[in-house]
């Protein structure tokens, strides 16, 4: 007799619902690249299902129940080799997949005219000979190879574009490929919001040449900042407003066909000074061993030379005045936004604060759908893996956007509730198979709505 089995249904329901909302999204995006590959589209659904669940290694997915494979549309139980080939195939056609994704968004009016661009990196476990390179690690793993990737997401939380580069590519260079990818489907006069990493004169010029506008943060370089702060202090007429519990003052200047928005907040100044004070105190505490050696007259360092070692000894200087904090530079409380838009300073700042939408998407990709660490090593597999994680997060955001009043928005927490929603297949000793859905919570109802009823066993009402 076949054994009874139960498995998570929530992540499958979310993938199916988002897919159906766009008239068969997965087939529209991936169907044209399947070729003669057997069960390619079901394999993509399985890989997305996995990212919303336990995020198991691909070589363990063939242990999933046969009932799940049937619900995903497989004709036979897939093997590890088939699933790995599916990942590589997605990577091989990654540019085409993103283009198809954008076309679907365009048809359904989901592309916002305000896009937030950001960049991040993910590291490898093992040697990645393809795209892996050492560069600035945002994950705190400088000793490991990594890739860098960029995302563009609309102010409506719908991810629009993805780019993948080698791990040593800087943001200002990466921005060019992102502008090309995201700009392919944006309307004229769309606004691109990005931080100072992509803020160069060339990048801003390219944005304007494509007919778009930009809003970015000016890099905090002391010299240029102090010149503009001097102008700010000389201006008596300042725009004042309150936002998120902070009072702001702003002076708007026109400079070289763009506008400089100089902001100052006393609360922000206090917070930044406290942070720098704490940092300086920690550094002083860390120098205690050095101070003890100095007081004892022990050598602090030895430098070899032709005539022998040169021994450097420390001398303790005692002063009456307080030690100056070298981290305080007079820019505390100030920041400057640059934009091609002549707008209201409060609205400009409000728009720039929407950058947290891109940061949340990156965090959800890394932590929620567990992008890192990457264990694929071939060029195509790496790209395919990142594309699948990116599009899985698109399905999540689309579902949350179309839900009436979703209680949960954090992906890590959402996955817990999705895993609680289960389906149990029962094989009676004398009778036909039936299945039962369990653990339908209010949180799941707020996201999936009545779509869950699609999975109910309609034959149960005829049996009892």
Secondary structure, DSSP 8 states (H G I E B T S, - for coil): ----EEEE-HHHHHHHHHHHHTTSHHHHHHGGG-TT-TTHHHHHHHHHHHHTTT---GGGGGGS-HHHHHHHT-SS---HHHHHHHHHHHHHTHHHHHHHHHHHHHHTT---SEEEEEEEEEEBSS---SS-B----TTS-TTS-EEEEEEEEETTS-EEEEEEEETT--HHHHHHHHHHHHHTS--TT-EEEE-GGG--HHHHHHHHHTT-EEEEE----HHHHHHHHHHHHH-S--EEEEETTEEEEEEEEEETTEEEEEEE-HHHHHHHHHHHHHHHHHHHHHTHHHHHHHHTT-EEEEEEETTEEEEEE------SS----TT--S-TTEEEEEESS---HHHHHHHHGGGHHHHHHHHIIIIIS---SB---SHHHHHHHHHHHHHHHHHHHHHHHHSSS-S---HHHHHHHHHHSEEEEE--SSS--EEEEE---HHHHHHHGGGGGGGS-TTHHHH-
